[in-house]
C-alpha cells in the first residue's frame, strides 16, 4: 500500500466510525469503555512485555531519565489506564446536551446543543497511556480518533490498541473508533495534516519542536501546548509549612510532566524566614536551584540563574528561583516568562488569592494547591486528550466538553420570517 493509499484508508475508516459514534446511545459507549478497561487488566502481562521492548530500545538510544519515566508502564500505570476508562464511562455524556434555551419575541425557541467535533488526530510522544486516555475521551464524546504515537513507544501503543479495538467491537462500538497509525514516519504525519477534508482537529502532545512542526504543516486547526513553564508564588502571607509542601510537591512529585513547577517566586519579606527552609527542602530532594542574586544572598549554595533559565521547561530536578517585591512583581514575571499553562499562589490572604486568580490568565490558576492538579483526571474530567494553552476553542486540560462544539437549534410552530 502506498503512502497516499494508507492515508486515504486511515481517514476513511475513522470518518465512517465517527459518523456512527455520534449517534450511539450513552449506555452503549459506557459499556464499551468498561469492556476496554477489563481487557486492559486481563492483558497486563502482554502489555508489559511489549513495553519492555520499548524501554530496552530507549536505553540503547540513550533516552533521558525523564523520557524513560514517561515511557514506562507497570501494573499500577496499567491499572490507572483501566480506571481512567471506567471513570470516563461514569461521566455525563456531553453529546446532545442542550446548554441554553431562549425565546424570541416571535415565539421561536432557540438553543445550543453539544455535538462531536468529528475526527481528531492526536500525535504524541513517549507516554503510551495516552493511547487509552484519548481513545476513551474521543469515544465518549462521539469522535473518531486517529492516533500516532512516537517510535519510542511503538510496541506499547500497538499492544494497547490491539487490546482495545476488539473489546470495543464486542460491545457494539465500531472498531475503528480507535485507528492507530501503523508507521512512525514523519512524512505520513505531514500527509495526514493536509486532510482538512476529513480530519477536524489536530492535537499534538510532546516537545516544543513537535508542536511547532505540526502547527507549521497543518491545514487543520491545531490545539497548541508548546511547553509548561509553571510557577509557584510564595506570597508574603504564605503559611510556612504549606509553602514548603506545595513548592516541593509541585516540583518533585513527578518532574517529567508538563504541570511540574519550573520556577519558584518568593516575596522578599520571606527572605530570612520561609525562603531558606523551602529551598533547603527542595535541595534535600535533589533539586538543583538556579537563583537570582537576591535569593543567593540568603541561600549561597544555589547556582546563578541566567535569563534563559526563567524561560526553560526543565522536566528534571532543576528549578529557577526569583525573589519579588510584590504581587504585581510576581504577576509581571509570570506574564513575561510563563507559557499559559499553570501557576499557583500560596497565601493566607483571601483577597490576594482571588486577585492572583483573576489577573493571571494561564489556562489553570490555583491558590494554595500544587500545580500537579492541572490534569484532566485530577480536575474530575476522567482523563484529558491534551492541554490547550491557546484560547480557541478550549483552554486548559481538554476533557469531554473540550471535544465537542455547539450547534444552534430552534423550535417553531410554523414560524416564518415576515
C-alpha positions in Angstrom: 0.0 0.0 0.0 1.4 3.4 -1.0 1.5 6.3 1.5 -1.3 8.0 -0.3 -3.4 4.8 -0.1 -2.6 4.3 3.5 -3.6 7.9 4.4 -6.8 7.6 2.4 -7.6 4.3 4.2 -7.0 5.7 7.7 -9.1 8.8 7.3 -11.9 6.9 5.5 -12.2 4.4 8.3 -12.1 7.0 11.0 -14.6 9.2 9.4 -17.0 6.3 8.9 -16.6 5.3 12.6 -17.2 8.9 13.8 -20.5 9.1 11.9 -21.7 6.1 13.8 -20.2 7.2 17.2 -22.1 10.4 17.1 -25.4 8.5 17.1 -24.6 5.8 19.7 -26.6 5.8 23.0 -24.6 6.7 26.1 -25.1 3.2 27.6 -23.5 1.5 24.6 -20.5 3.8 24.8 -20.2 3.3 28.5 -20.4 -0.5 28.2 -17.7 -0.4 25.6 -15.4 1.6 27.9 -15.9 -0.8 30.7 -15.2 -3.7 28.4 -12.0 -2.0 27.3 -11.0 -1.5 31.0 -11.4 -5.1 31.7 -9.5 -6.1 28.6 -6.5 -3.9 29.6 -6.3 -5.6 33.0 -6.6 -9.1 31.5 -3.8 -8.3 29.1 -1.4 -6.8 31.7 1.4 -9.3 31.1 1.3 -8.9 27.3 1.3 -5.1 27.6 4.2 -5.0 30.0 6.2 -7.4 27.7 5.8 -5.1 24.8 6.6 -2.1 26.9 9.8 -3.8 28.0 10.9 -3.9 24.3 10.4 -0.1 24.0 12.3 0.5 27.3 15.2 -1.6 26.1 15.3 0.2 22.8 15.0 3.5 24.6 18.0 2.8 26.8 20.0 1.7 23.7 19.1 5.0 22.1 20.2 7.0 25.2 16.8 8.4 26.1 17.0 10.7 29.2 15.6 9.5 32.5 12.5 11.8 32.3 11.7 10.3 28.8 12.2 6.8 30.1 9.9 7.6 33.0 7.2 8.8 30.6 7.6 5.6 28.6 7.5 3.2 31.5 4.4 1.1 32.1 4.0 -1.0 35.3 1.0 -2.7 36.9 0.0 0.5 38.7 0.0 2.5 35.5 -1.9 -0.1 33.5 -4.5 -0.2 36.4 -4.7 3.6 36.2 -5.4 3.4 32.4 -8.2 0.9 33.1 -9.6 3.0 35.9 -9.4 6.1 33.6 -11.7 4.3 31.1 -14.2 3.4 33.9 -14.2 7.0 35.2 -14.9 8.3 31.7 -17.7 5.8 31.4 -19.2 7.2 34.7 -19.1 10.8 33.5 -22.2 12.5 32.0 -22.3 12.2 28.2 -22.0 15.7 26.7 -23.4 14.7 23.3 -26.9 16.1 22.8 -26.8 18.3 25.9 -28.8 21.5 25.4 -26.8 24.1 27.2 -29.2 27.0 26.8 -32.6 27.9 25.5 -34.3 31.3 25.0 -37.4 32.5 23.3 -37.5 35.2 20.7 -40.4 37.8 20.5 -41.9 35.8 17.6 -42.2 32.7 19.8 -39.2 30.9 18.2 -37.3 28.8 20.8 -33.6 29.0 20.2 -30.9 26.9 21.8 -27.4 25.4 21.7 -26.7 21.7 21.6 -23.4 19.9 22.1 -22.2 17.8 19.2 -18.9 15.9 18.4 -16.1 17.6 16.6 -15.8 14.7 14.1 -12.4 13.1 13.6 -9.5 14.0 15.9 -5.9 13.4 15.0 -3.6 13.1 18.1 0.2 13.0 17.8 2.0 12.2 20.9 5.4 11.1 22.3 6.6 8.7 24.9 3.6 8.1 27.1 1.7 5.0 25.9 -1.1 5.6 28.4 -2.2 8.4 26.1 -3.5 5.7 23.7 -6.1 4.6 26.2 -6.9 8.0 27.6 -7.5 9.6 24.2 -9.5 6.6 22.9 -11.8 6.8 25.9 -12.4 10.5 25.7 -13.0 10.5 21.9 -15.3 7.5 22.1 -17.4 9.0 24.9 -17.6 12.4 23.1 -18.6 10.7 19.8 -15.4 11.5 17.9 -13.3 9.2 15.8 -9.6 9.1 17.0 -6.6 8.7 14.7 -3.6 8.2 17.0 0.1 8.4 16.1 2.5 7.7 18.9 6.2 8.1 18.8 8.6 5.5 17.6 10.0 5.1 21.1 6.6 3.6 22.3 5.5 1.7 19.1 5.3 -1.7 20.7 3.4 -0.4 23.8 0.9 1.6 21.6 0.3 -1.3 19.3 -0.3 -3.6 22.3 -2.8 -1.2 23.9 -4.7 -0.5 20.7 -4.6 -4.2 19.9 -6.4 -4.9 23.2 -8.9 -2.0 23.0 -10.1 -2.3 19.4 -11.6 -5.8 19.6 -13.0 -5.0 23.1 -14.9 -2.0 21.6 -16.2 -4.2 18.8 -17.5 -6.8 21.2 -19.5 -4.1 22.9 -21.1 -2.9 19.7 -18.9 0.1 19.0 -17.0 0.4 15.7 -13.5 -1.0 16.0 -12.3 2.0 14.0 -13.3 4.3 16.8 -9.6 3.9 17.5 -7.3 4.0 14.5 -3.6 3.7 15.3 -1.3 5.0 12.6 0.8 1.8 11.9 4.1 3.7 10.9 6.1 6.3 12.7 7.4 8.0 9.5 7.1 11.8 9.9 6.1 12.1 6.2 3.0 10.1 7.0 2.1 12.6 9.7 2.7 15.5 7.3 0.3 13.9 4.7 -2.4 13.4 7.3 -2.0 17.1 8.3 -3.2 18.0 4.8 -6.5 16.2 5.1 -8.7 19.0 6.3 -11.5 17.4 4.2 -11.8 14.5 6.7 -9.9 15.5 9.9 -11.5 18.2 12.1 -8.9 18.8 14.8 -5.2 18.0 15.4 -3.8 17.7 19.0 0.0 17.3 19.2 1.3 16.2 22.6 5.0 16.4 23.1 8.0 18.7 22.9 8.0 22.2 21.6 9.8 21.0 18.3 6.9 18.6 17.6 4.2 21.1 18.2 5.8 23.8 16.1 6.3 21.4 13.3 2.7 20.3 13.4 1.5 23.9 13.6 3.5 24.9 10.6 2.5 21.9 8.4 -1.2 21.6 9.3 -4.1 22.8 7.2 -6.3 21.6 10.1 -7.0 23.6 13.3 -4.3 22.7 15.9 -4.6 22.7 19.7 -1.2 24.0 20.8 0.7 23.5 24.0 4.3 24.5 23.4 5.7 24.0 26.9 4.8 24.0 30.6 6.8 26.8 32.4 4.7 26.6 35.6 5.2 28.9 38.6 4.7 28.7 42.3 4.5 32.1 44.0 5.0 32.3 47.8 3.2 35.4 48.9 4.2 37.4 51.9 1.2 35.9 53.7 2.1 32.3 52.9 1.9 29.8 55.8 5.5 28.3 56.1 4.7 24.6 56.1 2.2 25.0 53.3 4.7 26.9 51.3 7.3 24.2 51.6 4.8 21.3 50.9 3.4 22.9 47.8 6.7 24.0 46.4 8.2 20.5 46.8 5.1 18.7 45.6 4.8 20.9 42.5 8.5 20.3 41.6 9.4 16.8 42.6 6.2 14.7 42.7 6.9 13.8 39.1 9.4 16.0 37.4 9.0 14.9 33.8 5.4 16.1 33.3 4.2 19.4 31.9 2.4 20.5 35.1 5.5 20.3 37.3 6.7 23.7 38.5 9.8 25.1 36.9 10.1 28.5 38.7 9.6 29.5 42.3 8.8 33.1 43.1 9.3 34.2 46.7 8.2 37.5 48.3 11.1 39.5 49.7 9.6 39.6 53.1 10.1 35.8 53.4 13.9 36.0 52.6 15.1 35.3 56.2 12.3 33.1 57.4 10.5 30.9 54.8 12.9 31.1 51.9 15.8 29.1 53.4 13.6 26.3 54.7 11.8 25.9 51.3 15.0 25.9 49.3 16.5 23.6 51.8 13.6 21.2 51.4 13.9 21.3 47.6 17.7 20.7 47.8 17.1 17.8 50.1 15.0 16.2 47.3 18.0 16.6 45.0 16.7 19.7 43.2 19.4 21.9 41.6 18.4 25.5 42.3 19.3 28.3 39.9 18.5 31.6 41.6 18.7 35.4 41.2 21.4 37.3 43.1 19.0 38.4 45.9 18.0 34.8 46.5 21.6 33.6 46.5 22.4 36.2 49.2 20.2 34.1 51.5 20.9 30.7 50.0 24.5 30.8 48.7 24.6 27.2 47.5 22.2 28.0 44.7 23.7 28.4 41.3 23.4 31.8 39.5 20.3 31.9 37.2 20.5 33.2 33.7 17.8 35.0 31.8 17.3 31.8 29.7 16.7 29.7 32.9 13.4 31.5 33.6 12.2 30.6 30.1 13.1 26.9 30.5 10.9 23.9 31.0 13.3 21.7 32.8 11.4 18.5 33.1 14.1 17.5 35.6 15.2 18.2 39.1 16.2 21.7 38.3 14.3 24.8 39.4 14.7 28.5 38.8 14.1 30.9 41.8 13.5 34.6 41.9 12.8 37.0 44.7 10.0 39.5 44.1 8.8 42.6 45.9 5.1 42.4 45.5 2.2 40.5 44.0 2.4 42.8 41.0 6.0 41.9 40.5 5.2 38.2 40.6 2.4 38.6 38.1 4.7 40.6 35.9 7.3 37.8 35.9 4.6 35.2 35.1 3.4 37.3 32.1 6.9 37.7 30.8 8.2 34.1 31.3 5.2 31.9 31.6 3.7 29.6 29.0 0.0 30.0 29.9 0.0 26.5 31.4 -0.4 26.5 35.2 0.5 28.9 38.0 -0.3 28.9 41.7 -0.1 31.3 44.7 0.5 30.2 48.3 -1.1 32.8 50.7 -3.4 33.0 53.7 -4.8 36.3 52.4 -8.1 35.5 50.6 -8.1 38.8 48.8 -4.7 38.3 47.3 -5.6 34.7 46.3 -8.6 36.0 44.4 -6.6 38.8 42.8 -3.9 36.4 41.6 -6.5 34.0 40.1 -8.3 37.0 38.4 -5.2 38.6 37.0 -3.1 35.6 35.9 -4.5 34.4 32.6 -2.9 31.0 32.4 -5.1 28.0 31.4 -5.1 26.8 35.0 -4.6 29.1 38.0 -4.7 27.9 41.6 -4.5 29.2 45.2 -2.9 27.0 47.9 -2.7 23.9 45.7 0.1 22.2 43.8 0.5 22.8 40.1 0.3 19.0 39.7 -3.5 19.2 39.9 -3.6 20.8 36.4 -4.6 17.4 34.9 -7.8 16.1 33.4 -8.1 13.2 35.9 -7.3 15.3 38.9 -9.8 18.0 37.9 -12.6 15.5 37.5 -12.6 15.2 33.7 -11.8 11.5 33.8 -8.7 12.0 31.7 -7.5 14.5 29.2 -6.7 14.4 25.5 -4.3 17.3 25.9 -3.7 20.7 27.5 -4.6 23.7 25.4 -2.6 26.9 26.1 -4.3 28.7 23.2 -7.7 30.1 23.9 -9.5 28.9 20.8 -11.7 26.8 21.1 -10.7 25.4 24.6 -8.3 26.5 27.3 -6.6 24.1 29.7 -7.0 20.3 30.1 -9.3 19.0 27.4 -11.9 16.5 28.7 -15.2 15.6 27.2 -16.7 19.1 26.8 -13.5 20.2 25.1 -14.0 17.6 22.5 -17.4 18.9 21.5 -18.7 22.0 19.8 -22.2 23.5 19.9 -24.7 23.9 17.1 -27.8 26.2 17.1 -31.2 24.6 17.3 -34.6 26.2 17.0 -38.3 25.1 17.6 -41.1 26.9 16.0 -44.8 26.5 15.4 -44.9 27.2 11.7 -42.8 30.3 12.4 -41.8 32.2 9.3 -39.9 35.4 8.8 -42.2 38.3 8.0 
